[in-house]
Amino acid sequence: MMKQNKSRKPKQIPNFEYARRFVGKNVRIYLRNGEVLDAKVTGVSNYEIMATVMKDNEIKNMLIFKHAIDYIEFEK
């Protein structure tokens, strides 16, 4: 009996796993409604990102749903 030669695909990191690399980092989050948030990411789940944001001269903790985000700018 011959073994089938399975082609191995490169291991992909699911999007939420990649986003977990942002925890503890300062980022700029661009929302779909045009708003821009300068934030520090405090947590990431499959559907949300927790962040601390300075807004209206006040520090606020926010739960941001990923579908509301256009893109995230970050520094390496």
C-alpha positions as a Markdown table, in Angstrom:
| # | Residue | x | y | z |
|---|---|---|---|---|
| 1 | Met | 0.0 | 0.0 | 0.0 |
| 2 | Met | 1.4 | 3.4 | -1.0 |
| 3 | Lys | 1.3 | 6.5 | 1.1 |
| 4 | Gln | -0.3 | 9.5 | -0.4 |
| 5 | Asn | 2.0 | 12.4 | -0.6 |
| 6 | Lys | 0.0 | 15.3 | 1.0 |
| 7 | Ser | 1.2 | 18.7 | 0.1 |
| 8 | Arg | 1.7 | 20.7 | 3.3 |
| 9 | Lys | 0.3 | 24.2 | 3.4 |
| 10 | Pro | 2.1 | 26.8 | 5.4 |
| 11 | Lys | 0.6 | 27.2 | 8.8 |
| 12 | Gln | -1.8 | 30.1 | 8.9 |
| 13 | Ile | -2.4 | 32.1 | 12.0 |
| 14 | Pro | -6.1 | 32.9 | 12.4 |
| 15 | Asn | -6.9 | 36.7 | 12.4 |
| 16 | Phe | -7.8 | 36.8 | 16.1 |
| 17 | Glu | -4.5 | 35.1 | 17.0 |
| 18 | Tyr | -2.6 | 37.7 | 15.0 |
| 19 | Ala | -4.5 | 40.5 | 16.7 |
| 20 | Arg | -3.5 | 39.2 | 20.1 |
| 21 | Arg | 0.0 | 40.4 | 19.3 |
| 22 | Phe | -1.3 | 43.9 | 19.8 |
| 23 | Val | -2.1 | 43.4 | 23.5 |
| 24 | Gly | -0.2 | 45.9 | 25.6 |
| 25 | Lys | 0.7 | 48.0 | 22.5 |
| 26 | Asn | -0.3 | 51.5 | 21.5 |
| 27 | Val | -2.2 | 51.5 | 18.2 |
| 28 | Arg | -4.4 | 53.8 | 16.1 |
| 29 | Ile | -7.8 | 52.3 | 15.3 |
| 30 | Tyr | -9.7 | 53.5 | 12.3 |
| 31 | Leu | -13.4 | 52.8 | 12.6 |
| 32 | Arg | -15.9 | 52.3 | 9.8 |
| 33 | Asn | -17.7 | 55.5 | 10.8 |
| 34 | Gly | -14.6 | 57.6 | 10.2 |
| 35 | Glu | -13.6 | 58.0 | 13.8 |
| 36 | Val | -10.0 | 57.5 | 14.8 |
| 37 | Leu | -9.0 | 56.2 | 18.2 |
| 38 | Asp | -5.5 | 56.4 | 19.7 |
| 39 | Ala | -5.6 | 53.4 | 22.1 |
| 40 | Lys | -3.7 | 50.9 | 24.1 |
| 41 | Val | -5.0 | 47.3 | 23.5 |
| 42 | Thr | -5.7 | 45.5 | 26.7 |
| 43 | Gly | -7.4 | 42.3 | 25.3 |
| 44 | Val | -8.5 | 40.5 | 22.2 |
| 45 | Ser | -11.2 | 37.9 | 21.7 |
| 46 | Asn | -12.6 | 36.3 | 18.5 |
| 47 | Tyr | -15.0 | 39.2 | 17.9 |
| 48 | Glu | -13.9 | 42.1 | 20.1 |
| 49 | Ile | -10.9 | 44.2 | 21.0 |
| 50 | Met | -10.6 | 45.7 | 24.5 |
| 51 | Ala | -8.8 | 49.0 | 24.6 |
| 52 | Thr | -8.0 | 52.0 | 26.8 |
| 53 | Val | -8.7 | 55.2 | 25.0 |
| 54 | Met | -8.1 | 58.9 | 25.8 |
| 55 | Lys | -11.3 | 60.6 | 24.7 |
| 56 | Asp | -12.7 | 64.0 | 25.8 |
| 57 | Asn | -9.7 | 64.4 | 28.2 |
| 58 | Glu | -10.8 | 61.3 | 30.0 |
| 59 | Ile | -9.4 | 57.7 | 30.0 |
| 60 | Lys | -12.1 | 55.3 | 28.9 |
| 61 | Asn | -12.1 | 51.5 | 28.6 |
| 62 | Met | -13.8 | 50.4 | 25.4 |
| 63 | Leu | -15.0 | 47.2 | 23.9 |
| 64 | Ile | -14.8 | 47.5 | 20.2 |
| 65 | Phe | -16.4 | 45.0 | 17.9 |
| 66 | Lys | -14.0 | 43.9 | 15.2 |
| 67 | His | -16.6 | 44.3 | 12.4 |
| 68 | Ala | -16.7 | 48.1 | 13.3 |
| 69 | Ile | -12.9 | 48.4 | 12.5 |
| 70 | Asp | -11.6 | 49.5 | 9.1 |
| 71 | Tyr | -8.0 | 49.0 | 10.0 |
| 72 | Ile | -5.4 | 49.3 | 12.7 |
| 73 | Glu | -2.1 | 51.2 | 12.5 |
| 74 | Phe | 0.7 | 50.0 | 14.7 |
| 75 | Glu | 4.5 | 50.3 | 15.1 |
| 76 | Lys | 6.7 | 47.2 | 15.0 |
